[in-house]
């Protein structure tokens, strides 16, 4: 089946192309033990741009994409965030991106396999049509679809379930690991049993939380922590002016403080973080993609004794002095995943959110004329909106709502 969309390829000059592609429909498996199923046809309606898309474009420039291509192809239709229309079922849906021959594709092991629509071995959403395993088409809440159309404000929010689900997974991991890390000293301090102490510790670990980096993932991290732990003290760290719309929105949403990192010396930034928190951090979440994260946390002491360090950035190398690291009993972990239940919870929470306010749009025709230029000069540049999406099928969107 032929369709029009964007696709990545190994080419130093043209790693991203807008044009005609031949789609395939191999049987795919959602989970180990389930049957492989051919995909059913879905039409993307609104699609969001993710930093992964930009990194895949750079990989194409370097000729490193071959293992990402669907079997037998020399290109990958990208896009993994957005809402689709399923004509066979006459409904809208959110695509569960990752599946495979594994017990849980988000935590696959050496003897298991996985695929990701728009990212790895399966074509994605930046296309007029896509084939999706029917078990991986998640429902949207009732009441939004009317006569085969969605309100623009709601459609904008449905670009976010993938990254928001990632942050719900991060919350779960921090609660699990943090409670296990703290519960024995919590039991002694509170004079309670170990099982009761685990519940207290899962809350205490967020007592002084710093989120270093204020992109969408950082903003979502603060939001999900605030929902789950109302008494948490949260401080964002970023470079934007405090009165900028992005910072104002993030602070309001997560009821958080803010430290603007314009310091020449990272030690001064660490001091400002601790002053804002009222002490060294119990939890440090790095989402900025820079090496400053671990330097400020470990070298300059922003992360306190028994604190946990959540590395969510792709790129930085973490290092620390093993002497204070051991004596201060830090816990360091990293994971970038989510499960279907996280995705479904994200869809519900986002439907009741205000995140449509941080979404910018690029016209499909503008994007199609020069997709590489759009990535570099409109979507991933300093003046870009916090998040950008494209209405792929205008007939399915009510722009008046």
Secondary structure as UniProt FT lines:
FT   STRAND          2..8
FT   STRAND          16..22
FT   TURN            32..33
FT   STRAND          39..48
FT   HELIX           51..61
FT   TURN            62..63
FT   HELIX           66..68
FT   TURN            71..72
FT   STRAND          76..77
FT   STRAND          81..86
FT   TURN            87..90
FT   STRAND          91..95
FT   STRAND          98..99
FT   HELIX           105..107
FT   TURN            110..111
FT   STRAND          115..117
FT   TURN            118..119
FT   STRAND          120..122
FT   STRAND          130..133
FT   HELIX           134..136
FT   STRAND          137..139
FT   TURN            142..143
FT   TURN            147..148
FT   STRAND          149..151
FT   HELIX           152..157
FT   TURN            158..159
FT   HELIX           161..190
FT   HELIX           194..204
FT   TURN            205..208
FT   STRAND          209..212
FT   HELIX           216..228
FT   TURN            230..231
FT   STRAND          234..238
FT   TURN            242..243
FT   HELIX           245..254
FT   STRAND          257..260
FT   HELIX           266..277
FT   STRAND          281..286
FT   HELIX           292..294
FT   HELIX           295..299
FT   STRAND          303..311
FT   HELIX           322..327
FT   TURN            328..329
FT   STRAND          331..333
FT   HELIX           340..351
FT   HELIX           355..358
FT   STRAND          359..361
FT   HELIX           364..369
FT   HELIX           371..374
FT   HELIX           375..379
FT   TURN            382..383
FT   STRAND          387..391
FT   HELIX           394..396
FT   STRAND          397..398
FT   TURN            399..400
//
